[in-house]
């Protein structure tokens, strides 16, 4: 998806943006739009139920009900990734950084 920079305009005590007519047509936006505040930004969507996503079990049932051949999916197992040698390298996770604190070895107790 392409990003479009929109200008924020003053509308009374509020602010607003103008949405391109092409986007309004593409997403079926009429007189009302819903805004959801999310952790990664704002989402504008049409009112009504969202698109229902299938579970893996539902997807498998629908695939089984289709009369199509699903053997093309087997080609993904021959992508050659199993033939590439892989050796684990150093971890690059932030949680795996070496601590600046060290543990001093204990002195042996005299017998």
Backbone torsions as a table, in degrees:
resi	resn	phi	psi	omega
1	UNK	NA	141.7	179.2
2	UNK	-88.2	151.9	176.7
3	UNK	-95.5	139.2	176.7
4	UNK	-123.0	127.3	178.0
5	UNK	-85.0	123.5	179.8
6	UNK	-111.3	142.0	177.7
7	UNK	-85.6	141.8	177.2
8	UNK	-91.5	124.1	-177.8
9	UNK	-110.9	150.3	177.5
10	UNK	-79.6	130.6	176.7
11	UNK	-131.9	93.0	-175.4
12	UNK	65.5	-128.6	176.4
13	UNK	-88.1	-1.4	-178.4
14	UNK	-106.0	-176.2	175.5
15	UNK	-130.2	155.4	-179.7
16	UNK	-151.7	164.0	175.1
17	UNK	-124.3	150.9	175.5
18	UNK	-97.6	127.1	179.3
19	UNK	-93.2	138.2	179.6
20	UNK	-61.1	142.8	-178.6
21	UNK	-58.8	-37.2	179.5
22	UNK	-60.9	-41.3	178.7
23	UNK	-67.5	-39.5	178.2
24	UNK	-61.4	-43.0	178.3
25	UNK	-66.6	-45.9	-176.3
26	UNK	-59.0	-40.1	-175.9
27	UNK	-100.7	5.4	175.7
28	UNK	65.2	37.4	-179.1
29	UNK	-86.2	125.3	179.5
30	UNK	-106.0	-126.7	-175.6
31	UNK	-80.2	-18.8	-175.1
32	UNK	-128.9	140.7	175.2
33	UNK	-137.0	144.1	177.6
34	UNK	-96.8	139.1	176.2
35	UNK	-113.9	128.3	175.9
36	UNK	-114.9	130.7	174.6
37	UNK	-88.6	123.6	179.9
38	UNK	-122.5	167.0	-178.5
39	UNK	-65.4	-27.4	-178.2
40	UNK	-101.1	6.5	176.8
41	UNK	143.7	-162.1	-179.8
42	UNK	-101.7	145.9	176.1
43	UNK	-122.6	125.1	173.6
44	UNK	-103.9	132.5	179.3
45	UNK	-149.1	162.8	178.8
46	UNK	-74.0	151.8	177.9
47	UNK	-67.7	160.5	179.7
48	UNK	110.0	177.5	-178.3
49	UNK	-67.5	143.4	176.7
50	UNK	-73.4	176.7	178.6
51	UNK	-72.2	124.8	-179.5
52	UNK	-77.4	127.7	179.7
53	UNK	-94.8	140.5	179.8
54	UNK	-80.6	147.6	172.4
55	UNK	-79.1	170.2	177.6
56	UNK	-61.3	-39.4	-179.8
57	UNK	-64.4	-43.1	177.7
58	UNK	-63.1	-40.6	179.2
59	UNK	-62.9	-44.1	179.6
60	UNK	-63.3	-40.2	177.9
61	UNK	-63.3	-42.9	179.9
62	UNK	-67.1	-36.9	177.3
63	UNK	-65.9	-39.0	179.8
64	UNK	-68.1	-32.3	-179.1
65	UNK	-74.5	-24.0	179.0
66	UNK	-71.9	146.9	179.0
67	UNK	-91.0	4.6	-178.2
68	UNK	-74.3	163.2	177.8
69	UNK	-89.6	124.0	-178.1
70	UNK	-102.1	10.9	-177.1
71	UNK	-68.9	-14.0	175.9
72	UNK	-63.8	-24.9	179.2
73	UNK	-67.2	-24.0	178.8
74	UNK	-66.1	-20.6	-179.6
75	UNK	-65.6	-19.9	179.6
76	UNK	-71.1	-19.8	178.3
77	UNK	-79.4	-12.0	179.9
78	UNK	-107.8	34.9	-178.1
79	UNK	-80.2	-4.4	177.0
80	UNK	87.3	-1.7	-178.1
81	UNK	-66.6	-26.7	179.6
82	UNK	-70.2	-21.7	-177.3
83	UNK	-85.7	-10.8	-178.1
84	UNK	-83.9	124.3	178.6
85	UNK	-68.0	138.8	-178.2
86	UNK	-131.5	126.4	173.9
87	UNK	-125.5	131.6	-178.8
88	UNK	-66.2	135.0	177.5
89	UNK	-100.5	-169.9	178.8
90	UNK	-65.7	144.4	179.7
91	UNK	-68.6	141.6	179.9
92	UNK	-117.6	26.2	178.5
93	UNK	-88.0	142.8	-179.3
94	UNK	-60.8	-32.9	-177.8
95	UNK	-72.4	-15.9	-177.2
96	UNK	-96.5	10.4	179.4
97	UNK	-64.6	146.2	-179.8
98	UNK	-68.2	134.0	-179.9
99	UNK	-71.9	146.3	176.5
100	UNK	-80.3	-8.6	178.1
101	UNK	-94.5	137.6	179.7
102	UNK	-119.1	157.8	177.6
103	UNK	-101.8	123.1	179.2
104	UNK	-83.0	138.2	177.8
105	UNK	-65.3	144.6	179.3
106	UNK	-78.5	147.2	176.7
107	UNK	-78.6	144.9	179.0
108	UNK	-70.4	138.6	179.0
109	UNK	-76.4	140.3	177.1
110	UNK	-67.9	144.0	-177.8
111	UNK	-83.9	NA	NA
